[in-house]
């Protein structure tokens, strides 16, 4: 096992305080810092820090010794590639609205764009790799998101609460067919509206949301979100699409799983995210980046329901967030101030251990020991023996464990 030095991604929607404070650096940072990446993503792999301070790319280490680093099953199934990427998200402003393709869609789309000769780094490339990109996000602070399509009957109630002359026909479109097909029809209509029509409809909707908030209406939170998005993206059809999604507020420790096709948007907060090691994104709007509407409509899942909130299930490694993603598994372990006891982490799979609060001592059966402070992470290859994690003597401690999922 070895310490990791991880890359910080400076996207404009990030925070200037969250990640620097987590890493013990000067606050505020000169520029927004949005994501801390832990893994072997080719775009920004973590660096292994040896006992002598020498560094080596985790990606190079995995490529040089896939069986030892990943284990035979993981290496053979994922083509000698670490299948997951672990992140800290520091969301200060809303991200783009997006969905991710399934494994089958990714493989087909990648082959199609390769055959068409579209460069993998081209801005209009939808499928830079042939793999799926499911995600799970677990809140460290109160975390706000839009995810999955709300039950249509409830969305009709929202639309009628803010109804305007221009909005009425769209409300009735969904009311006449309150199911997945009706949602698809309304969503498709809205994101393909001619810009002059959109420029008339959006101000009406935003004015109605203002009145609803002033009146302390039933959909106050949803309307405030639409106003926030409308202010940042005043001519964007994604603002209308946001009216169709579940508005979620996660408390610390709560998580949501975003499988293929789930349309979502992170709004604000700090979280741990684990996802498949892929760059495949189909954007819907709220971004200056490429939006491919026909391809988006092929990928989006219009199943409508309340979005399940995951709170973790007891396991040998703390609370595990169970999903059907074969690429990853995330678990969380906490110790209260003064609480003793240790956590045994068996091996055979690639693992990253991340400390998000307090500090822990990690001891290997070989006698090797590493102290992991808040913001630090360690790589545990599949060939290493089991390790034991002990909390610090005082203060609350929190540790996340990322590994590959069940095949």
N, C-alpha and C positions, 0 to 999 in steps of 0.2 A: 504494500500500500504506500502511496506517495501523495504529497500535497499537490494541489492544482493551482496554477495561476490562470485566471479566466479573463476572457475578453469582455469589454463593455461596449455596447452598441449605442451610438449617440443619435437616436432618432428624435425628430422634432417634438413628438408627443410625450417624451420622457420628463422626468423630474430632475432638477438640479441639486436636490438634497438627499433623496432616498438611498440611492446606491452609494454615493460618497460616504454618507453617514454609516451605512452598513459595513463598508470596507475600512472605516476608520480614517478616511481622507478629509482634506479641508472642505468645508461646506460654506457657501454653495459652490458647485462646480462651475467652470466658465460657460459650459454648454449643457443642454439637457442630456441626461443619461437614462436610456429607456430599458435596456435589457442587459443582464449579466449572463453570459453563455457558459455552460459547463458540459463538455462533451467533445466529440470528434467530428464536428461539422466542418466540411472542407473550407467554408468561408471564414471561419474564425475558431480553429480548434484550441482547446485548453492546452496549457503547457505543464508537463510534469516537472516538478522541482525536486531534484535529487538532494541527498544529505549534504553534498558539497556545494549546493546552490546552482549547479549546472541544470539547464533546462532542455527539454525535448518535447516536441509536439506529440500530443496524445494520438493524433491521427497517424503520424509516422510509426508510433509504437504499436498501434493496432495492426497497421498494414504489415509491419515486420514480423509480428508474432500473433496472428489472429487466434490460433488455438489456445495459447496461453492467456491472452488478454480477454477473449470473449467466451471461451469454452467451446467444445466441439459442436454442440447442438445449435448455439447462437451463431457461430461462425458459418456453419454450413447453410443454415436457413436464410441468413441475411447477407450472404455473399461477402464474408470477411469484413462486415461493416457494423460499427456500433449502431444499433437501430433506434436509439432514443437521444434526445437532447433535453437537458435540464436548464431552466432559466429562472432568474428573478425578474419579474416585470414591475416597473415603476411607472404607472400610468397617470400622467398629469392632465392630459387632454385625450379626447376620444380617438381611437384608432379607426382605420377604414372598416366598413362593413364587408364581411367576406365569408366564404365557405371553402371547404377543402374536399378534393375528390376521393373516391374510394380507390382501393388497390387496382381494381379492374379498369376504372376510368383513367387512373394515372398511367398505367401501362399502355393503354390504347392511345391516350393523348400524347404521351411522350413519343411513341413510335410514329404517330401522324406528323408531329412537328419536326422530328428528325428527318423524315422522308421529304418534308417540304423545305428542308434546308434552313430553318429559322435558327439563328445562333442561340445557344443556351442562355446567354446573358442579354438577349434582346429585350427591350421594354415591353414588347407585345407577345412575349413567350409566356404561355400559361403553364406549361409542364417542363420545367428545367430538369426533372428527374422522373423516373418511372415508379415512384413509391407513393403510398398513401400518407396522409398527414393528420391522423386523429390527435386530439389535444385534451389535456386535463389541466384545469387551473384551480389552485387551492389558495384561498385568501390568507394573507398575513395580517392585513388590516381590513377594515370594512371595504369591500370591493364591489363595484357597480358594473353591471353588464347588461346587454341585450342579447338574448340567445333563444333560438327556436321560435316557431310560430305559435302565438297565443291561440287558445280555443276561439274559433270564428265568432261564436255567439257573443263572447266577451268583447271581442274587437268591434263587433257591430255596436255594442253598448258604448264603447269609447268613441267611435266615430259619430254616433248620434249625440253624444254629450258635447261635441265640438262642431256640430254640423254647420256648414255654410252652404249658400246656394251652389257654389262650385263643387262642393264635396258630396252633396246629396246623392247624385247618381252613382257614385262609387260605393257609397254606403249601401245602397239598395242592391247593387251588383252582388256584394258579399252576403247580404241578408237573404237574397233569393237562393243562394247556394252556399250555406254555411258549412263547408267541408274543405278538404285539401284541394279539390279541383277549383272551388271558388276562390281560395287563397291564391292558387297559381294564376288564375285569370286576372285577379285584381293586382297582384304583384307584377305580372307581366305588363299589364296596362300602364301602371304607374312608372315603371322604369324605362318604358319606351315612349313616354309622352313627348311630343314635340316641345322644344324649349319655350316657344311663346306661350303654349298652354300651361306648362309648368310654372312659368314666370307669373301667371295670373293666379294659379291655384295655391301655390306655396304661401304667398303673403296672407291670403284668406285664412289658411289653416293656422299659420303662426299667430295671427290676430285672435283667432278663436281660442287658441291655447293660452294666450295672455289673459283673456277674460275668464277662462276656466280656473286658472291659478288664482286670480284676484278673488274669485267667488269661493275659493277653497273647495273646489269640486272633487268628486270621487276619484278622478284620474289625475290628481295634482302632480304626482311624481312622474307619470308618463308624459304629461304636458311640459313639465320643466325640462325633461330630457329632450323633447322635440325642439323646444326653444333653444337649448344649448347647441344642438346640432344645426339648427337653422341659422343661428348667428355665425357659426364657423363655416357653414357651407350653404349660403343663401340661395343658390340656384341648382341645388343637387337633388335628384330624384330619390337618393338614399334617405333623405329626411322623411319623405312619405313612407318609404318601405319600413322605416323604424317604427311606424305606428302599428305594424303587424306583429312585432316581436314581443316576447316575454321580457318585462323589466325586472331585473334581479338585483337584490342587495345581499351579498354574502358576508357573514360574520367570520372572524378569524377562525381557521380550521375547517370551514365549509368549502366544498368544491363542486364544480360542474364538469361533466365530461362532454366533449364536443366531437361526436363521431362524424363520419363522412356525410357531407351534405347539409350539416347544421349551419344555418346562417347566423352569424353572431358579430358582436361589436363590444369591445371592452371600453368602459367609460372613464373609470377613475379608481385608483387604489393600488396597493402593493400585493403581489401574489407570487407564489411558486408555480411555475408552469412546467409540465413535462409533455413532450410531443414526439411524434415520429421524426426521424432525422431526414426531413424533406423540405423543399421550398415551394411546393405546389399550392398556389393560392388563386382562387377566382374571386375577384373583387366585385362588389355590387355598387359601391359609390362612396361618397364622403372622402374622396381621395383624388389627387391629380394624376394618379397612376392609371395604367391601362385597365379598362373595363370591357370585357368581351361578353356582351349580353347573351348571345345564343349559347355560348359554352357555359356560362353561369346557369342558365335555365336547364341545361342537361345535368348539372351537378347538384343543384339545390334540392333538398328533401323537404317537401311541403307537408309532411306529417305535422299535425297540430295537437299540442298538449301542454300542460304545465311542465316546466323544465325540472327534472329531478335534482334535488340538492343532496350531495353526498357528504356524510359526516364521518366516514371511516368505520371500518369493521375491525374488531379485535383480532390480532394475529401475533405471531411470535416476534414480529418486528414493529410493534406498536399498532397504530391504527392504519389499516390499508384501505386505499380507495379502489374498489373493485370495478374494473371495466372489462370489455371484451377486446381491448387493443392488444395484439400480440407483441407490439413493439416495446411496450413499457409497463411498469408497475411503480406506483408511488406509495410510500408509507410515511407516517409521521409519528414520532415518539416525543413525549414531554415528561419532564420531571419538575415538580413543584419545588419552591425554595426549601432547601434542607432535606429533600427527599433522597434516599439512597437507592441502591439497586443498580443492576447493569443490564444491558441489552446484548444478547448474543446474535451476531449476524453471520449466518452460515453462508458458504460460498458456492462456487460452481457456475455462477453467472457474473457478468460484468456489473460493477456497482459504483455509484457515486454517493458519498455521504456528505450532506451539507448541514452546517450548523447555522441556524437563523436566530438563536437567542442563547445567551450564556456561553458556556464552553464545555467541551467534553474531552475525555482522554480515551483514545482508541488503542487497544492493546491486541497485538497479534499473538498467536500461539508460539511463534518463533521468538517472542520476547520484544519485538519491535514495538515502540510506543510513539504515538503522535498526539499532541494537544491541538485540538481544533477549536479555534475561537470563532465568535460570531462573524459571519460573512465568509468563512473559509470552508473549503471542501477538499475531499480526499478521494483518490481513485483506488479502488480495490479490484484488481484483476481476478478473473475466474479461477486462475491457478493458485491464488493465495489461500491459505487455510482460513478458518473462521476467525472473526475478530470479536472482541468484547468492547462495548461502549459504556463508559462510566460518566455520570454527570459531574459537574463541578461541585465543590463542597457547599456553595451558597448561591442563591439566586435561581430564578426559573430558567430552565434549559429546554431548547427545542431542537430536534434533529430530523431532517428528511433523508429518506433512503430512496434512491432511484435505481431501478434495475430493469432488465428485459422482462417482458410478460410471458404468459403461458402460451406455448405454441400448440 
